Amino acid sequence: MRLKPVLLVGLAALAACSKPEDTARFTLEPPPLTATVPNRIGRVEVRDVQLPDYASGQEIGWQTADGAVRSNPRNIWADTPQRAVTRTLARQIEAASGATAIAEPWPFAEPPARRLEVRVSRMLAGADGLFHLSGQYFVSPAGFSGSDQQRSFDIAVPLAGEGPAAIAAAQARAIQILATRIAQLS
């Protein structure tokens, strides 16, 4: 029975070390669009975006001059990166073109005309002062007819400062640029 008070003291000490207000959470908030593009994609189901391991964790990463990817546990994403990127991409495709773009699973009885799969190979604030987003996307017909599309992308957005807020803003802008390209199938 003497173990119980020791455990309670230990748990109280551990709880005192944790200060949730020291943890900053950041969201992906793209800037307002300045122009729209023709809707060339129609009704599209956006599959979960595939991210590199370093970009799929909760901590916001950046590259240092030595090439290492670093992060800080006090600066994290407000949502899981895969879900946030997928939903932001779908919303931005809709905003840019008027297309019906919905993150999987497709909720309607009538199926989508197309499916979009995005495979990100690089999503990182680089030591060069740019946010890099590169990879490939694939647009395929949801049924048996139609043509498949495959495109590569390599987007670089200047970081407007240092720190996680600047990284989040640049990442949101890069996703917005990608969404505009996908909406045009370019």
Secondary structure, DSSP 8 states (H G I E B T S, - for coil): -THHHHHHHHHHHHHHH--GGG-EEE-------S------S-EEEE---B--GGGSSSEEEEE-TTS-EEEEEEEEESS-HHHHHHHHHHHHHHHHH--EEEESS--SSS--SEEEEEEEEEEEE-TTSEEEEEEEEEEEESSSSS--EEEEEEEEEE-SSSSHHHHHHHHHHHHHHHHHHHHHT-
